[in-house]
Amino acid sequence: MSTSKIESLAARLVDPNKPDLKSRNHDSEDEFDDDDALFAELEAEIENGDVGMREQALDAVRREMEKMKELKENYHGSYTEVQDEKELIRITAREPRCVVHFFHSNFKRCEIMDEHLSKLAPKYFNTRFIRVFVENIPWLVEKLGIKILPCVICFVDGVTKDRLVGFEELGNNDAFTTATLELRLAVCGVIQKETKTVDYSVSSRGGRYQADDDDEVFDL
């Protein structure tokens, strides 16, 4: 059994995107079968291997479980609000991938963006999803030149990689789907699926972003 196969099986066993056992109903027999097959495959390989290989497999499972525990403790898999400016800077600098929604509670379109991001957060466990109230972070708002809300900024390895302003790139319609936002965020790699390659081109007017009548302007 190769090291890569051990790590792959271990990662799949503790995959946070698998439905929780308590939430599964009687129609989910296939999901139970998948888990059983994974356990059986790993167990068979461990039994057929030497002592060193068994220890390696157990270590791989432990590492994956510790990794998932650490990510959950850092609020991965959930859409959370950060209220402190310094804390936001620390998170975006530390996390490999981070999606930050700069919002205002009085703006309807910010509420719409919240709904979609809250659906994506559990799906992309390795990306941190955050929202921050613009009036709590005046220095960052000015530093990042945020003038129109909602504004979603994507950070990859501590660097600003992409910015989504208003709904212009989402069909300029309040009724856009979560899948549309999902494809748009995949452009810069801030959300990733290992088994799929997303090919999504974004049209640009070039130059400075122009707000339409429905965009809500945030004035410091």
N, C-alpha and C positions, 0 to 999 in steps of 0.2 A: 504494500500500500504506500503510495507516494505521499510526501508531506503536503503537497497541494490538494490532494484528494481528502486528506484528513481535515485540513482547514476548511475546505468547501463543505464537507458534511457537517462539521461543527457549526459553521456559520448558518447553515440552513436549519439546523435543529433549534437554534435560539433566535431565529429570525423574528424581530419584533412586529413585522407586518403580517405574520400569520394570525388568524383569529384565535382569541383566547378560548381555552377549553370550556370555560364557564359560559361563554356566549354562543357556543355552537348548538345547533338544534339537531333533531333527528334526521334532517335531510342532508347533513354534512358528512356522511360516511366516507366520501372520497378524501376529505381532509384528514380524517383519522387514519385512513389507509396510507396516505402519503407520509404521515409521521411515523407510522409503524414500519414502513419500508425504509425510512432513513435510519431509524434505530437498529433495525435488523441488519442493514448493510454495514453500519459502523461496528456493531457487535461482532458480526462475522469476520470482519477484517481484523479486529482486535484479537479475537480468539485464534485466528490463523497466523498471527504475527508473533514475533518474539517479545520478550519482556520490555525491551527498549521501545518497540513500536507501540505497545499498549500504553506505556507511560506517555509517549508522544501524543497519542490520540486523546488521552484524558487531559493532558495539559492544554491541547488545542480547544477542547470543550470549555475548560475552566477559563481560558483567556477570552473566549467569545462571550461567556456569561459575565465576566468582569467588565468587558467592554460595553455590553448592553446596559449593565447596571450603572456604569459611569455616565453613559449618554442620557439615561433616564433621569439621573440625579441632576443633570445639567439641562433638564426640560426638553430634551429631544423627543419628538413625537407629539408635542403639544404646541399650541399657539399662545404665547404668553406676552404680557406687557412689562416693559422695563420703564421705570420712572426716573432713574438717575442717569445723568449725562455721562459721567465717568464710567459707570457700569456698562452702558451701551458701547462706549469706545473699547472697553476691555473685552467684551464679548465678540465684537466684530473683528478685533485683532487676533483673538485666540482661536475662534472657530474656523475650520477649513471652508465651510460654506454656510452662509447666513443670509436670510431674506428679512429685510426690515421695512415695515410699513409705517411711514410717517403720517399720522392721522390727526384729525380734529373731531371732537365729539359732536359738533354741530353740522357736520357735512354728511349728507346722505350717501354720497358715493364712497366715503370712507367706510360706512357700515356695510355696503355691498362688498367692498374689497375684503373686509374682515371675514365675512361669511365664506368666501372662496378660499382664503388662506387657512382658515381653521379646518377646512376639509383636506387641504394638501399636506398640512403638518404631519399627521399620522402616517401618511403614505410615503413621505420621504424622510425616513427616520434619521438619516445621516446629515440632514440639513436643519439648522436652527431657524425657527420662524418666530419673529418678534414684531410687536407693534409698539410705537412710542408716541406719546402725545406731544405735538410740536411745541406747545407752550411750556413744557418741562425742559426743553433742550434748546434754548434760544441761540447759544453759541454754535451748535452743530447745524441748526437750520440756516444760519447765515453763512457758515463755512461751506456747506454743501450747496448753497444757492437754491434752497427749496422755496418756490414761490406758488406752486400749484399743487393742490391736493385732490385725490390721494396721490402720494408719491411712494413708490416701492423701489428701494435700492438694494442691489445684489452685491454681496461681498464674497470674494473667493480668496482664501489665504490672506485675509486682512486687507485686500485691495478692492476698491470699488470697480466692479466689472460691468455693471449694467444699471440702467435706470428706466423705470416705467412711470410715466407722468400722465395722470388722467386716464381716460379710457380710449384714447385715440387709437392705440395699437391693439385694442381689444374689440374692435368693431365700432367704437364710438357709440356704444349702446349699453344702457344699464342692464340689459338682459343677457349679457355675454355669459358663456358657460365656464365652469371650473376648468374644463379641458382646454379651453382657449387660453386661459391664464397659465395653465400648466405648460402648454407648448411654448408660450412666450418666455416663461422663466427658464426653460431648458436651453434657450439660445446661448447663454453664457456659461452653462454648466453648473449653475448654482443648485439645480436639482438634477439628479442622475439616476438612470435605471441601467443596471449592468447588462440586462438582456436585450435592451432596445437602443437603437440609435435614432435620435430625433433630428430630422432635417427640416428646419423651419427658417424661412427667410423673412426679414423684417424690412418693410419699405420705410424710407425716410424722406422727409421733405428737404433735409439738409439744413444746416444752420441752426438757428435758435428755435426752440419749441414754441409753437404758436397755440395759444389756448383758444378753444371754441367757446360758444355761448354757454355750454353746459358745464364747463370746467369751473371748479370752485377755487378762487384765488385766495391764498393765505398771505396776508400783509402783516409783516412784523411791526 
